[in-house]
Amino acid sequence: MTQVTPEEIVEFVRSRGDLELSTLAQKQVFVVRAVEDGLEYVPFSSDKRRPHPRQWLARVCEEYSRTNSLHPGDYVDLTVHASYILAVIEAYLRTK
């Protein structure tokens, strides 16, 4: 099983500045950036900032490390931002 940590994900995003990605299923384009307390997503469709604090990011990373699932539906109990963070995790894993 592949393991990811919130620290790895935040550092990956921080090292790339504003990172433009697409959600895996619906291909919705968004920008992700590292902020003081975690990540922030800005979907192109709404241009509305969506914070994702490190505590919630940690929960998603733990679940991903346990299941290696890239299906947002597997994370509905953890976050409403699963589509975004899973795209970030997938981008991070492509660099490893």
Backbone as a ProteinNet text record, in pm:
[ID]
protein_1_A
[PRIMARY]
MTQVTPEEIVEFVRSRGDLELSTLAQKQVFVVRAVEDGLEYVPFSSDKRRPHPRQWLARVCEEYSRTNSLHPGDYVDLTVHASYILAVIEAYLRTK
[TERTIARY]
83.3	0	88.1	45.9	114.8	70.5	166.6	140	164.9	77.9	99.7	71.5	142.2	121.2	78.2	9.5	-28.6	93.5	202.3	324.1	379.2	378.7	425.7	338.6	208.5	115.5	129.7	133.8	146.4	279.6	387	517.7	519.1	456.1	445.1	377.3	265	193	274.9	331.6	411.1	526.4	589.8	706.3	669	540.9	496.4	416.8	397.4	319	172.8	105.6	-32.9	-32.7	-91.9	-88.8	-226.4	-232.8	-359.5	-377.1	-489	-520.8	-665.9	-705.4	-844.9	-888.1	-1014	-1064.3	-1058.4	-1043.8	-1021.8	-1145.6	-1261.5	-1382.7	-1447.7	-1472.9	-1548.6	-1460.8	-1330.1	-1234.1	-1259.2	-1306.5	-1328.1	-1193.6	-1158.4	-1029	-1032.6	-923.9	-911.6	-764.2	-740.9	-606	-596.8	-484.5	-459.1	-332	-333.3	-213.4	-199.5	-75.3	-48.9	-74.9	-144.6	-169.9	-120.3	-123	-66.3	-117.7	-246.8	-306.7	-341.8	-286.7	-318.3	-318.6	-430.6	-444.4	-568	-568.2	-684.2	-708.3	-833	-872.7	-956.6	-936.7	-1017.5	-1064.7	-1189.3	-1242.6	-1259.6	-1224.4	-1243.6	-1391.1	-1478.5	-1621.5	-1684.8	-1633.8	-1695	-1599.8	-1470.9	-1368.6	-1381.8	-1443.7	-1464.4	-1360	-1288.8	-1185.5	-1247.5	-1185.2	-1232.5	-1115.1	-1110.3	-999.2	-1010.8	-897.1	-891.3	-783.6	-823	-726.3	-650.4	-531.7	-442.7	-507.9	-589.7	-651.4	-740.5	-812.7	-898	-813.6	-710.6	-618	-554.3	-518.6	-458	-552.4	-679	-777.1	-788.2	-785.9	-793.3	-665.9	-550.7	-424.8	-421	-470.3	-475.5	-563.8	-681.4	-774	-716	-655.1	-593.3	-482.5	-400.3	-290	-341.1	-459.4	-519.4	-582.6	-645.4	-724.5	-664.7	-584.4	-533.2	-645.9	-759.2	-874.8	-869.6	-891.4	-901.4	-1046.4	-1141.5	-1284.2	-1339.7	-1382.7	-1432.7	-1542.5	-1624.6	-1733	-1685.1	-1561.1	-1505.7	-1465	-1477.5	-1432	-1542.7	-1667.2	-1775.9	-1791.6	-1752.9	-1761.6	-1646.5	-1544.7	-1425.5	-1418	-1464.5	-1450.5	-1541.2	-1582.4	-1658.3	-1562.5	-1433.1	-1333.2	-1256.6	-1314.5	-1244.2	-1200.5	-1283.2	-1246.9	-1118.6	-1100.3	-981.2	-857.9	-867.3	-748.9	-704.5	-797.2	-756.9	-683.2	-721.4	-647.7	-506.6	-494.2	-362.4	-278.1	-335.9	-263.3	-217.1	-304	-269	-155	-158.7	-49.8	80.9	73	190.6	251.6	168.2	218.3	283.7	238.9	301.9	445.1	479.7	615.8	710.9	658.2	741.6	802.8
-118.6	0	125.4	221.1	349.3	435.7	496.2	581.9	727.8	818	961.9	1031.2	1140.6	1218.3	1359	1428.2	1566.6	1654.7	1627	1706	1692	1570.3	1547.2	1620.8	1613.8	1676.5	1828.1	1886.1	2031.9	2077.1	2006	2043.9	2030.3	1927.6	1910.4	2031.9	2072.6	2188.3	2315.4	2334.9	2454.8	2468.1	2357.6	2362.4	2399.1	2391.8	2422.4	2552.2	2620.1	2743.9	2712.6	2802	2775	2664.7	2551.3	2432.7	2412.3	2409.5	2388.6	2240.1	2185.6	2043.8	2028.9	1906.1	1872.8	1759.7	1762	1650.1	1524.7	1410.6	1286.7	1239.1	1250.1	1196.7	1293.8	1415.7	1509.7	1609.3	1600.8	1686.5	1836	1872.6	2012.5	2075	2183.5	2248.3	2334.3	2328.2	2408.1	2439.7	2537	2571	2531.8	2474.5	2443.5	2516.2	2567.8	2633.9	2595.8	2598.6	2574.5	2703.5	2691.5	2805	2766.2	2860.1	2838	2711.2	2685.7	2573.6	2453.9	2443	2329.3	2367.6	2339	2368.9	2454.3	2517.9	2595.7	2562.5	2531.2	2499.2	2614.2	2646.6	2749.1	2692	2641.6	2588.9	2700.4	2673.4	2772.5	2805.4	2706.5	2725.3	2828.6	2841.3	2934.9	3045.6	3022.7	3115.5	3143.1	3048.9	3061.7	2978.3	3041.9	2972.8	2871.3	2752.9	2645.3	2596.3	2637.7	2595.7	2449	2385.4	2246.6	2238.1	2262.2	2263.1	2130.7	2140.8	2024.3	1908.9	1938.2	1829.1	1743.1	1802.9	1726.7	1659.2	1726.6	1668.1	1542.2	1547.2	1431.6	1312.4	1336.5	1227.1	1162.2	1244.7	1190.8	1113.2	1166	1096	961.5	957.4	831	729.6	774.1	683.3	639.1	732.2	694.7	592.2	614.7	523.4	384.4	378.4	250.2	179.3	256.3	196	212.9	316.9	356.4	381.6	424.9	454.6	598.9	617.4	750.8	784.4	719.9	743	837.5	957.6	1055.1	1001.5	912.4	856.9	781.5	736.9	664.5	757.5	889.9	987.7	1082.7	1053.3	1146.7	1172.6	1078.8	1099.3	1183.7	1209.4	1281	1424.7	1451.4	1585.2	1602.9	1726.5	1758.8	1792.2	1796.6	1833.8	1713.6	1595.5	1474.3	1479.5	1532.5	1538	1615.9	1722.9	1806.2	1738.5	1694	1637.2	1509	1429.8	1307.9	1340.2	1447.2	1490.4	1535.2	1601.7	1644.1	1522.6	1426	1305	1232	1220.9	1152.3	1224.5	1356.7	1434.5	1414.8	1413.9	1391.5	1254.7	1152.7	1016.1	1000.5	1077.2	1070.5	1121.7	1202.7	1257.9	1165.5	1064.1	974.4	866
0	0	0	-78.1	-84.1	33.2	98.8	214.4	176.2	221	202.8	335.1	357.3	479.2	441.2	530.5	500.7	478.2	549.3	532.7	390.7	339	201.8	100.7	120.9	26.5	30.1	148.7	159.6	100	127.9	72.9	-79.2	-132.2	-277.4	-340.4	-283.3	-335.9	-316.9	-199.7	-170.5	-270	-303.6	-393.1	-536.2	-569.3	-704.6	-714.9	-604.2	-605.8	-634.8	-705	-742.9	-848.1	-813.2	-898.2	-960.1	-1092.8	-1163	-1191.7	-1145.9	-1163.8	-1207.4	-1237.8	-1267	-1175.7	-1134.1	-1055.3	-1142.1	-1079.3	-1152.6	-1227.7	-1167.6	-1229.6	-1327.6	-1282.9	-1365.1	-1439.9	-1419.2	-1490.4	-1469.6	-1349.5	-1315.9	-1279.2	-1346	-1325.5	-1198.7	-1123.3	-1001.1	-977.4	-891.8	-846.9	-700.1	-662.9	-522.5	-482.4	-359.6	-306.2	-159	-113.3	27.9	103.8	215.2	303.6	442.3	532.1	664.8	732.2	722.8	796	708.4	589.3	504.2	357.4	291.1	149	124.8	8.9	-34.3	-181	-212.8	-349.3	-403.5	-531.5	-597	-730.8	-735	-860.9	-963.4	-1088.8	-1194	-1211.1	-1189.5	-1213.9	-1121.2	-998.2	-903.2	-858.1	-870	-822.2	-672.4	-601.4	-457.2	-382.8	-291.6	-213.7	-119.6	-115	-28.1	56.5	182.6	268.8	307.7	321.4	366.8	474.8	600.7	711.1	723.6	776.8	789.4	866.5	966.3	1044	954.8	861	769.6	662.7	618.8	522.4	580.8	707.7	773.4	772.3	794.4	795	657	552.2	416.4	384.1	422.7	397.7	469.9	591.8	666.6	595.5	551.2	482.5	348.3	274.7	147.4	171.9	272.6	302.8	340.4	395.9	434.2	314.8	222	113.9	-25.4	-44.6	-176.2	-275.6	-226.5	-311.8	-361.6	-491.7	-551.1	-586.2	-520.5	-543.8	-436.8	-475.2	-378.1	-286.8	-336.2	-255.3	-133.2	-135.8	-21.4	92.7	71.2	169.3	215.3	181.3	212.5	361.4	444	589.3	642.7	559.5	604.6	556.1	433.9	377.9	256.8	235.3	113.7	-0.2	28.5	-70.8	-126.2	-117.9	-160.4	-306	-393.6	-535.9	-557.7	-480.7	-495.2	-435.6	-312.2	-248	-316.5	-368.8	-438.9	-568.2	-635.6	-754.7	-715.5	-600.8	-552.5	-517.6	-446.8	-410.5	-536.5	-634.3	-758.7	-830.1	-834.1	-895.6	-819.1	-688.3	-605.5	-634.1	-640.3	-662.3	-800.3	-897.5	-1031.8	-1028.7	-928.9	-920.9	-846.1	-781.3	-700.7	-787.1
[MASK]
++++++++++++++++++++++++++++++++++++++++++++++++++++++++++++++++++++++++++++++++++++++++++++++++

